[in-house]
Amino acid sequence: MTTTHEVWFGDPFPLGARWDGQGTNVAVYSRSATVVELCLFDDEGNEERIALPESTANVHHGYFPDVTPGQRYGFRVHGYWNPELGHRSNPSKLLIDPYALAVEGDVTWDPAVFGHQQDDPSLPNVADSAPFVPRSVVVDTSFDWGDDQAPRVRLHQSVIYETHVKGLTMTHPDVPAELRGTYAGMASPAIIEYLVDLGVTAVELLPIHQFISEGFLTEQGLSNYWGYSTAAFFAPHGAYSASGQGGEQVTEFKNLVKSMHAAGIEVILDVVYNHTTEGNENGPTLSLRGIDNGTYYRLSEEDPSKYYDTTGTGNSLNVSQSASLQLVMDSLRYWVTEMHVDGFRFDLASTLARDFYEVNRLASFFDLIHQDPVINRVKLIAEPWDVGPGGYQVGNFPPLWSEWNAQFRDDIRDFWKGTGGGIDDLAFRFTGSSDLYATSGRRPSASINFITAHDGFTLRDLTEYEQKHNEANGEGNRDGHNDNRTWNGGVEGPTQNPVIRENRRRRQYSMMATLLLSQGVPMLSGGDEIGRTQMGNNNAYCQDNELSWHDWSAVDKDLLAFTQRLVKLRADHPVFRRRRFFEGQPVMESSLEDIGWFRPDGHVMTMDDWHTWHAKALSVFLNGNALGPEGPSLERSIDSSFLVMFNASSETLGFTVPEGLGGNRWQVILDTADKTNRDEIVASSDDWKLEAWSLVLLQREQLLPQ
């Protein structure tokens, strides 16, 4: 085919198609390719193919002085086809640039998108896939950031709000209809104001890297709502753009970040570098598989035609290969330097720590992260497990990293169920999980505390459903973990029974209070604060509809106000967000320790008490005067010391405020069994009645020296 485009040798760096203001340099890594063709598409979809004229250290590159922003393109890779040896080059397949800054369109699930023949996988499928796959887009990255400044909230002061760009905004009445479900909708004043009023310091966005819904979902009229199926690690998902997919999504996402920063809110991305949308050896050929299969994916040593999968999705990215590791690192730097994001939550992060199939906490990936002057300054959060051997690594990630603490989730749920988990487990989780993090020199902020997340029941459903109800997912309710049981004595869903309704309410409130008063970094699952329900579906990954979206017409205003109050309480009193673990040592100039644990009768807990498996009630004194350099309460006239009383039993229990704590009056701050906001004072030696499934927070009222 005769080309109308002038082409020069260009440079092997940077990878991808990058416009420099005068032309576009194109570079793609492929060790297995003999020829790489750049495919340019006009507005009518006509294709022009141009072989990249030079190769340097396995990078095929060329410079195109007349290729400008908005140009749609893709790659075709010529090379070896031998699946038994891991080679899957097939020039019939149009490939997404793994470094594309924007992607337009989606996959149409025609047989042509597969690189192999369906009836004989050893043979290549020569049907052209171009009519059925997305286009990469050349982007002008210029943007007026103005005086944008990263909020740089200290980790121990953070409150994270896990949410979904579309789900948060899709039904909000104050978001313009044309902006709902988009980056622009999330940047609207209504959403910003809501987040500011809630008091959170960061939003953690479910994946916004360009992703593709799997074919088996689209056949059922479903889609990959969560987005854990990445197709391009540099491109913001085009479907979340209100302004277009021809590069406009990049500017729109930058505006979202800029708006959040102006409100003092950080933006953390949930990123999926452990696998891609191409699935196992039976999946489509859309990008990396056709570019250099053996470099980018972990292949089975016994049979390189198959994949070594530690993610449960069919493939695992092979970060032990330098080019694959570079892809991840380049992407991370891009999102920090060019898109101004403030941190990352790494999905199935143990996969990235695997060197030669073993989870290695000193893996090359960690070494690069720790020495990188861009990435090591942002928040790094691991989901510390994968599905491979030895993949559960909670507590084992190195310093600089925080972790989703699944032990916190499980132990706090068990405690408030009243059927499992002990008071010793509660104590460890409430005080920052020192048993998991202290021995490695880490701080309480290493623990990202959560009770619910996108993956599982909502907080409301956790207390309303005994079993998962995932029938709408089309898998016969076999998908998802049945992580509930024994909450409601067999009663499921909404009920008019006042006793059950009240028990459910108290448990929601008590779990929310436990989360936000615990040491570590709390993460709210978006919508829990307004009573969001998924009708018992605990795996709503494919439900892009009202089942998953926030229902702003049914806000539980009392729960929202309670959550706002807790977040403010945490912000106002450093004793709930200490930098260091409690030591249980006497405080200077006082006989009181920085923390004290008591039985309901007010006596100090003994070793035998800690090992009483059926015990479901205790109290803890948090000494606000023991903060040292962490700083005093913002309210200098009020002592920032608190007594937290827990009753996770099904009966009303008597508690005594322990003697000898100093001060002579205690103010009731929270009582999860009381729907009113009482402000009464109780004497320090008085008995206090805690209703079933309730938490009471008392603050010591004592004038401090001026």
Secondary structure, DSSP 8 states (H G I E B T S, - for coil): ----S--B---S-S-EEEE-SS-EEEEEE-SSEEEEEEEEE-TT--EEEEE--EEETTEEEEEETT--TT-EEEEEEEE-EEGGGTEE--TTS-B--TT-SEEE------GGG-SB-SS-TTSB--S--GGGS-EEE--------TT-------GGG--EEEE-HHHHHTT-TTS-GGGTTSHHHHTSHHHHHHHHHHT-SEEEES--EEE---HHHHTTT---SS---EEEEEEE-GGG-SS-SSSHHHHHHHHHHHHHHHTT-EEEEEE--S--TT-STTS--SSHHHHHHHHHB-B-SS-TTSB--SSSSS--B-TTSHHHHHHHHHHHHHHHHTT---EEEETTGGGGGEETTEE-TT-HHHHHHHH-TTGGGSEEEE----SSTT---TT-S-TT-EEE-HHHHHHHHHHHHTSS--HHHHHHHHTT-HHHHGGGT--GGGEEE-S--SSS--HHHHHH-SS---GGGSSTT-SS-----SSSTT--S----HHHHHHHHHHHHHHHHHHHHSSSEEEEETTGGGT---TT-S-GGG--STTTS--TTS--HHHHHHHHHHHHHHHH-GGGS-SS-----B-TTSS-BSEEEE-TTS-B--HHHHT-TT--EEEEEE-GGG-GGG---S-TTS---EEEEEE-SSS-EEEE--TTSS-SEEEEEEETT-SS----EEETTSEEEE-TTEEEEEEEE-----
